[in-house]
């Protein structure tokens, strides 16, 4: 009788481990993996920017790249107004919206 109780306890433990592992797998595929993929795409976007590209920073500043360095950009935001920005301050999503032409309304 004690052997059957011991076997039942072990089976419940295995089910708990399987349940916990399945939760970890779900979190990985629905939360962690998409975030890593998005970060990789943004990094590739920032590395592909060259002199003359129009950008928008995360803070909403619009400008044009004047100089590209290892970790920074020199950006002209108005005539003779230049700002040095970290590459991570450039928003890939906001820059893509510059390329979209607004639809004409009738």
C-alpha positions as CSV (number, residue, x, y, z in Angstrom):
1,X,0.0,0.0,0.0
2,X,2.8,2.5,0.7
3,X,4.4,1.6,-2.6
4,X,1.3,2.7,-4.5
5,X,1.2,6.0,-2.6
6,X,4.9,6.6,-3.4
7,X,4.3,5.9,-7.1
8,X,1.4,8.3,-7.2
9,X,3.5,11.0,-5.5
10,X,6.2,10.6,-8.1
11,X,3.7,10.7,-11.0
12,X,2.3,14.0,-9.7
13,X,5.9,15.4,-9.5
14,X,6.6,14.5,-13.1
15,X,3.4,16.2,-14.2
16,X,4.4,19.4,-12.3
17,X,7.8,19.4,-14.0
18,X,6.2,18.9,-17.4
19,X,3.7,21.7,-16.7
20,X,6.5,24.0,-15.6
21,X,8.6,23.2,-18.7
22,X,5.6,23.9,-21.0
23,X,5.0,27.3,-19.4
24,X,8.7,28.1,-20.0
25,X,8.5,27.0,-23.6
26,X,5.3,29.2,-24.2
27,X,7.0,32.2,-22.6
28,X,10.1,31.7,-24.8
29,X,8.1,31.5,-28.1
30,X,5.6,34.2,-27.4
31,X,7.6,36.7,-25.4
32,X,11.4,36.3,-25.4
33,X,12.0,35.2,-29.0
34,X,10.0,38.0,-30.7
35,X,11.7,40.6,-28.5
36,X,15.2,39.3,-29.4
37,X,14.2,39.2,-33.1
38,X,13.0,42.8,-32.9
39,X,16.2,44.0,-31.2
40,X,18.3,42.3,-33.8
41,X,16.3,44.0,-36.6
42,X,16.7,47.4,-35.0
43,X,20.4,46.9,-34.5
44,X,20.8,45.9,-38.2
45,X,18.7,49.0,-39.2
46,X,20.9,51.3,-37.1
47,X,24.1,49.8,-38.6
48,X,22.8,50.3,-42.1
49,X,22.2,54.1,-41.7
50,X,24.5,56.2,-43.7
51,X,25.4,59.9,-44.2
52,X,22.4,61.8,-45.5
53,X,19.7,59.5,-44.1
54,X,16.7,61.2,-42.5
55,X,16.0,59.9,-39.0
56,X,13.7,60.3,-36.0
57,X,15.0,59.8,-32.5
58,X,13.2,58.0,-29.8
59,X,12.5,61.5,-28.3
60,X,10.8,62.6,-31.5
61,X,13.6,64.8,-32.9
62,X,13.8,64.8,-36.7
63,X,17.1,65.3,-38.5
64,X,19.6,64.3,-41.1
65,X,22.8,62.3,-40.5
66,X,25.9,64.4,-41.1
67,X,28.5,62.0,-39.8
68,X,28.6,58.3,-38.7
69,X,30.9,57.0,-36.0
70,X,31.2,53.7,-34.2
71,X,28.6,54.4,-31.5
72,X,27.3,57.8,-32.4
73,X,25.8,59.9,-35.2
74,X,26.2,63.6,-35.8
75,X,22.8,64.8,-36.8
76,X,21.7,68.2,-38.2
77,X,18.3,69.1,-36.9
78,X,18.2,72.7,-38.3
79,X,20.5,75.0,-40.2
80,X,23.8,75.0,-38.3
81,X,22.3,73.1,-35.4
82,X,24.1,69.8,-34.9
83,X,23.6,67.2,-32.2
84,X,25.7,64.1,-31.4
85,X,23.4,61.2,-30.7
86,X,24.0,57.6,-29.6
87,X,23.0,55.1,-32.3
88,X,20.5,53.5,-29.9
89,X,18.6,56.8,-29.8
90,X,17.3,56.3,-33.4
91,X,13.9,54.8,-33.7
92,X,13.5,52.3,-36.5
93,X,9.7,52.4,-36.3
94,X,9.5,56.2,-36.5
95,X,12.0,56.4,-39.4
96,X,10.0,53.9,-41.4
97,X,7.0,56.3,-41.2
98,X,9.0,59.0,-42.9
99,X,9.0,56.8,-46.1
100,X,5.2,56.4,-46.0
101,X,3.4,59.0,-48.1
102,X,0.1,60.3,-46.5
103,X,-3.0,59.5,-48.5
104,X,-4.7,62.4,-50.3
105,X,-8.3,63.0,-49.1
106,X,-11.0,64.2,-51.4
